Amino acid sequence: MNKYKQIRAWRVEPMRMVADLLIHWPYLDCIAHKTATSLQLDYAEGQQQQIEQDIRHGAFFMTNHRDIVMDSAWLSMLLEKKYGIRPFIGIGNNLFGKWWIEPFVRLNRAFVVIRDGSPRDLLQHSKTLSEYIQHLRRQGKSIWLAQREGRAKDGNDRTQPAVLKMLTMANTGQIIETIKQLNICPVSISYEYDPCDYLKAQEMQQKRDIEGWKKSKQDDLTSMHTGIHGQKGRVVFRITPSINHWIDSHRDELEQMNKNEQVAAVAAQIDQQIHANYELFERGTEFEQYLQQQYNKINIPNKDKTFLMSKLHEMYQNPVINYEKSHFPGLV
């Protein structure tokens, strides 16, 4: 395990169990009661039995990404309470804006995704991360990782092929067989309200207007705090079956593809399962008032109201559009 020292989660199981019972789960439950009208673990329609069989010996939970902290924290809590599964969680080192964040998350089964360094360093980090993830899966451990680096600011959730390529780097065998060994179960995450929506819209204008603009560590900390404590309405985590079933049923077509085409096909299937299982929320006239309130929170020079309001609308409309495409491809 020494070669994984820089990235691995810290294993202190007895301490973790006590911390979960006395601190961790009560805190997450408290956040749920204060910031969500409901928090639900759900399953693709009619497939709960299959899904429970798929995750029995560990799974790779790949999700869309709405909130920096709560996506993985709540899913981890829900899975452990329901099935005794506590996934290992991937977290970027760009989020370590305070000294205590890294030891805290690594004590809570988080491993580190290193996102800085030279291109050569990043390549080596990716290979080491791939080896570590495969090491965990060989032990039957469950894992959570977002389908892309960073959150989808516009709500248009797409799996980055680079993420899938990283996951297969440590294995020189067939890509499809390596992906099957991971046992990827896509999870669709839906928040009725995204408390960071105005921060995401603000960021999009800053990127548009300021050449080379990048978020600061303080920006990440602000997003983390807002995402934890902001109002979210209904929250639904919907698990879908392992993509291994799809791989087995499309084996002939996949074997005719080159590696890049195989990765693209797997990414498209993960997207399909996530999009088809969004929870859609009714949006009445009061929703426009909500968006106006969120727009009013934006604090940057030269606010472009037309642009910012369009981005706020877009991040809530894109999941609906993708849901409809997944269910009615000929009608959209």
C-alpha positions as CSV (number, residue, x, y, z in Angstrom):
1,M,0.0,0.0,0.0
2,N,3.0,2.3,0.3
3,K,2.9,3.2,-3.4
4,Y,-0.7,4.6,-2.8
5,K,0.4,6.6,0.3
6,Q,-0.2,10.0,-1.5
7,I,-3.8,9.2,-2.5
8,R,-5.2,6.4,-0.4
9,A,-8.0,6.7,2.2
10,W,-6.9,6.2,5.8
11,R,-8.2,3.1,7.4
12,V,-9.2,3.4,11.0
13,E,-12.3,1.2,11.1
14,P,-13.1,1.2,14.8
15,M,-12.7,4.9,15.0
16,R,-14.8,5.4,11.8
17,M,-17.7,3.3,13.2
18,V,-17.8,5.3,16.4
19,A,-17.6,8.6,14.5
20,D,-20.4,7.5,12.1
21,L,-22.8,6.6,15.0
22,L,-22.0,9.6,17.2
23,I,-21.1,12.4,14.7
24,H,-21.1,11.7,11.0
25,W,-24.6,10.2,10.4
26,P,-26.4,12.5,13.0
27,Y,-24.8,15.5,11.3
28,L,-25.8,14.5,7.8
29,D,-29.3,13.6,9.1
30,C,-29.5,17.1,10.7
31,I,-28.4,18.7,7.4
32,A,-31.1,16.7,5.6
33,H,-33.8,17.9,8.0
34,K,-32.7,21.5,7.8
35,T,-32.1,21.8,4.0
36,A,-34.2,19.2,2.2
37,T,-37.9,18.5,2.3
38,S,-37.2,14.8,1.6
39,L,-34.1,12.6,1.0
40,Q,-34.8,9.4,-0.9
41,L,-32.8,6.4,-2.1
42,D,-34.6,4.9,-5.1
43,Y,-34.2,2.5,-7.9
44,A,-34.7,2.3,-11.6
45,E,-38.4,1.3,-12.1
46,G,-39.0,-2.4,-11.5
47,Q,-35.3,-3.2,-11.1
48,Q,-34.7,-3.0,-7.4
49,Q,-34.1,-6.8,-7.0
50,Q,-31.6,-6.8,-9.9
51,I,-29.8,-3.7,-8.5
52,E,-29.5,-5.2,-5.1
53,Q,-28.0,-8.3,-6.6
54,D,-25.6,-6.2,-8.6
55,I,-24.3,-4.3,-5.6
56,R,-24.2,-7.3,-3.2
57,H,-20.4,-7.9,-3.7
58,G,-19.4,-4.3,-4.2
59,A,-20.1,-1.8,-7.0
60,F,-18.6,1.3,-8.6
61,F,-21.3,4.0,-8.2
62,M,-20.8,6.6,-10.9
63,T,-23.1,9.6,-10.7
64,N,-23.9,12.9,-12.2
65,H,-22.4,15.7,-10.1
66,R,-24.5,18.5,-8.5
67,D,-22.9,19.3,-5.2
68,I,-19.3,19.1,-4.1
69,V,-20.0,17.5,-0.7
70,M,-23.5,16.3,-0.5
71,D,-23.6,14.1,-3.6
72,S,-21.2,11.6,-2.1
73,A,-21.9,12.2,1.6
74,W,-25.7,11.5,1.4
75,L,-25.3,8.6,-1.0
76,S,-22.7,7.0,1.3
77,M,-25.0,7.5,4.3
78,L,-28.1,6.1,2.5
79,L,-26.2,3.0,1.2
80,E,-24.7,2.2,4.6
81,K,-28.0,2.6,6.4
82,K,-29.8,0.4,3.9
83,Y,-27.2,-2.2,2.9
84,G,-24.1,-1.7,5.1
85,I,-22.2,-0.5,2.1
86,R,-19.8,2.4,2.7
87,P,-18.2,3.5,-0.6
88,F,-14.7,4.8,-0.9
89,I,-15.0,8.3,-2.3
90,G,-12.9,10.2,-4.9
91,I,-12.2,13.8,-4.1
92,G,-10.0,16.3,-5.9
93,N,-7.1,17.8,-4.0
94,N,-8.2,21.2,-5.4
95,L,-10.8,21.2,-2.7
96,F,-8.3,21.1,0.2
97,G,-8.6,24.8,0.9
98,K,-8.2,24.5,4.7
99,W,-5.6,22.4,6.5
100,W,-8.2,20.1,8.2
101,I,-10.2,19.1,5.0
102,E,-7.7,16.5,3.7
103,P,-7.3,14.5,7.0
104,F,-11.0,14.7,7.7
105,V,-12.1,13.3,4.3
106,R,-9.3,10.7,4.2
107,L,-10.4,9.4,7.6
108,N,-13.9,9.1,6.0
109,R,-12.9,6.7,3.2
110,A,-12.0,9.4,0.7
111,F,-9.1,8.9,-1.7
112,V,-7.4,11.8,-3.4
113,V,-7.6,12.6,-7.1
114,I,-4.6,14.8,-7.8
115,R,-5.3,17.6,-10.2
116,D,-2.1,19.6,-10.3
117,G,1.4,19.1,-11.6
118,S,3.1,18.8,-15.0
119,P,1.4,16.8,-17.8
120,R,3.9,14.0,-17.0
121,D,3.1,14.1,-13.3
122,L,-0.7,14.0,-14.0
123,L,-0.3,11.0,-16.3
124,Q,1.5,9.1,-13.5
125,H,-1.0,10.2,-10.9
126,S,-3.8,8.9,-13.2
127,K,-2.1,5.6,-13.5
128,T,-1.6,5.3,-9.8
129,L,-5.2,6.2,-9.1
130,S,-6.3,3.6,-11.7
131,E,-4.3,0.9,-9.9
132,Y,-5.6,1.9,-6.5
133,I,-9.2,1.8,-7.7
134,Q,-8.7,-1.6,-9.2
135,H,-7.0,-2.7,-6.0
136,L,-10.1,-1.7,-4.0
137,R,-12.5,-3.4,-6.4
138,R,-10.5,-6.7,-6.3
139,Q,-11.1,-6.5,-2.5
140,G,-14.8,-6.2,-3.2
141,K,-14.9,-2.6,-2.0
142,S,-17.5,-0.2,-3.3
143,I,-16.5,3.2,-4.8
144,W,-18.1,6.5,-5.6
145,L,-16.8,8.7,-8.4
146,A,-18.5,11.5,-10.4
147,Q,-18.9,10.9,-14.1
148,R,-16.8,14.0,-14.9
149,E,-14.2,16.2,-13.3
150,G,-16.1,19.0,-11.6
151,R,-19.8,19.6,-11.5
152,A,-21.9,20.1,-14.7
153,K,-22.5,23.8,-14.3
154,D,-25.3,23.9,-16.9
155,G,-27.0,20.7,-15.8
156,N,-26.1,18.9,-19.0
157,D,-24.6,15.7,-17.4
158,R,-22.2,13.9,-19.7
159,T,-19.7,11.2,-18.8
160,Q,-16.2,12.3,-19.7
161,P,-14.4,9.6,-21.7
162,A,-11.2,10.6,-20.0
163,V,-12.6,9.4,-16.7
164,L,-13.3,5.9,-18.2
165,K,-9.8,5.8,-19.8
166,M,-8.2,6.7,-16.5
167,L,-10.1,3.8,-14.8
168,T,-8.7,1.3,-17.4
169,M,-5.1,2.7,-17.5
170,A,-3.7,0.2,-15.0
171,N,-4.9,-2.9,-17.0
172,T,-3.3,-3.7,-20.3
173,G,-6.0,-6.1,-21.2
174,Q,-9.3,-5.5,-23.0
175,I,-10.9,-2.2,-22.1
176,I,-14.4,-3.8,-22.0
177,E,-13.3,-6.6,-19.6
178,T,-11.6,-4.0,-17.3
179,I,-14.8,-1.9,-17.2
180,K,-16.8,-5.0,-16.4
181,Q,-14.5,-5.8,-13.4
182,L,-15.4,-2.4,-12.0
183,N,-19.1,-3.2,-12.0
184,I,-20.3,0.3,-12.7
185,C,-23.8,1.1,-11.4
186,P,-24.8,4.5,-12.6
187,V,-26.8,6.7,-10.1
188,S,-29.0,9.6,-11.1
189,I,-29.0,12.5,-8.6
190,S,-31.8,15.0,-8.6
191,Y,-32.1,18.1,-6.5
192,E,-35.3,20.1,-6.6
193,Y,-33.2,23.2,-6.0
194,D,-29.5,23.6,-6.4
195,P,-28.3,26.1,-3.7
196,C,-25.2,26.8,-5.7
197,D,-27.1,27.6,-8.9
198,Y,-26.4,31.3,-8.7
199,L,-22.7,30.7,-8.0
200,K,-22.5,28.4,-11.1
201,A,-24.2,31.1,-13.3
202,Q,-21.8,33.7,-11.8
203,E,-18.8,31.5,-12.7
204,M,-20.1,31.2,-16.2
205,Q,-20.2,34.9,-16.7
206,Q,-16.7,35.3,-15.2
207,K,-15.3,32.7,-17.5
208,R,-17.0,34.5,-20.5
209,D,-15.8,38.0,-19.6
210,I,-12.3,37.4,-18.0
211,E,-9.7,35.6,-20.1
212,G,-8.0,32.8,-18.2
213,W,-10.3,33.2,-15.2
214,K,-10.1,30.3,-12.7
215,K,-11.8,29.6,-9.4
216,S,-9.8,30.3,-6.3
217,K,-9.7,28.0,-3.3
218,Q,-12.0,30.5,-1.5
219,D,-14.5,30.0,-4.4
220,D,-14.5,26.3,-3.8
221,L,-14.9,26.7,0.0
222,T,-17.8,29.1,-0.6
223,S,-19.5,26.5,-2.9
224,M,-18.9,23.8,-0.4
225,H,-20.5,25.8,2.4
226,T,-23.4,27.0,0.3
227,G,-24.1,23.5,-1.0
228,I,-24.2,22.0,2.5
229,H,-26.3,24.6,4.1
230,G,-28.5,25.9,1.2
231,Q,-32.1,24.8,0.7
232,K,-32.5,21.9,-1.7
233,G,-36.2,20.8,-1.6
234,R,-36.7,17.2,-2.6
235,V,-33.5,15.1,-3.2
236,V,-33.6,11.8,-4.9
237,F,-30.7,9.3,-5.5
238,R,-31.8,6.7,-8.0
239,I,-29.6,3.6,-8.6
240,T,-29.7,1.9,-11.9
241,P,-28.5,-1.7,-12.8
242,S,-24.8,-2.5,-13.5
243,I,-23.8,-1.6,-17.1
244,N,-22.4,-5.2,-17.3
245,H,-25.9,-6.3,-18.4
246,W,-25.7,-3.9,-21.3
247,I,-22.1,-4.9,-22.1
248,D,-23.1,-8.6,-22.3
249,S,-26.1,-7.9,-24.5
250,H,-24.0,-5.7,-26.9
251,R,-20.8,-7.8,-26.9
252,D,-20.8,-8.4,-30.6
253,E,-21.1,-4.7,-31.5
254,L,-18.5,-3.7,-28.9
255,E,-15.9,-6.1,-30.2
256,Q,-16.1,-4.6,-33.6
257,M,-15.1,-1.1,-32.2
258,N,-11.7,0.3,-31.5
259,K,-10.8,1.4,-28.0
260,N,-12.0,5.0,-28.3
261,E,-15.3,3.9,-29.8
262,Q,-15.8,1.4,-27.0
263,V,-15.1,4.1,-24.3
264,A,-17.5,6.4,-26.1
265,A,-20.2,3.7,-26.3
266,V,-19.9,2.9,-22.5
267,A,-20.0,6.6,-21.7
268,A,-23.2,7.0,-23.7
269,Q,-24.8,4.1,-21.9
270,I,-23.9,5.5,-18.5
271,D,-25.5,8.8,-19.6
272,Q,-28.6,7.0,-20.9
273,Q,-29.1,5.4,-17.5
274,I,-28.6,8.6,-15.6
275,H,-30.8,10.7,-17.9
276,A,-33.6,8.2,-17.9
277,N,-33.8,8.1,-14.1
278,Y,-33.9,11.8,-13.2
279,E,-36.6,12.8,-10.8
280,L,-38.5,15.6,-12.6
281,F,-40.1,18.4,-10.4
282,E,-43.1,20.5,-11.2
283,R,-42.1,24.1,-11.9
284,G,-44.8,26.7,-11.5
285,T,-44.8,30.5,-11.5
286,E,-43.2,30.5,-8.0
287,F,-40.1,29.0,-9.6
288,E,-39.5,32.1,-11.7
289,Q,-39.6,34.1,-8.4
290,Y,-37.1,31.7,-7.0
291,L,-34.7,32.2,-9.9
292,Q,-35.1,36.0,-9.5
293,Q,-34.1,35.6,-5.9
294,Q,-31.1,33.6,-6.9
295,Y,-30.1,36.1,-9.5
296,N,-30.2,38.8,-6.9
297,K,-27.5,37.0,-4.9
298,I,-25.0,37.3,-7.7
299,N,-22.3,39.8,-6.7
300,I,-20.0,40.6,-9.6
301,P,-19.4,43.8,-11.6
302,N,-21.3,44.3,-14.9
303,K,-24.0,41.7,-14.2
304,D,-25.4,40.6,-17.5
305,K,-29.0,39.8,-16.4
306,T,-30.1,38.3,-19.8
307,F,-27.1,35.9,-19.8
308,L,-27.3,35.0,-16.1
309,M,-31.0,34.3,-16.1
310,S,-30.6,32.2,-19.3
311,K,-27.9,30.1,-17.5
312,L,-30.1,29.7,-14.4
313,H,-33.0,28.5,-16.6
314,E,-30.6,26.2,-18.6
315,M,-29.3,24.3,-15.6
316,Y,-32.8,23.3,-14.6
317,Q,-34.1,22.7,-18.2
318,N,-31.2,20.5,-19.4
319,P,-32.1,17.5,-17.1
320,V,-35.7,17.7,-18.5
321,I,-34.4,17.8,-22.1
322,N,-32.1,14.8,-21.5
323,Y,-34.8,12.9,-19.7
324,E,-37.2,13.3,-22.6
325,K,-34.4,12.4,-25.1
326,S,-33.7,9.2,-23.2
327,H,-37.4,8.1,-23.1
328,F,-38.7,9.6,-26.4
329,P,-35.6,9.8,-28.7
330,G,-37.7,10.3,-31.8
331,L,-39.8,13.2,-30.4
332,V,-37.0,15.5,-29.2
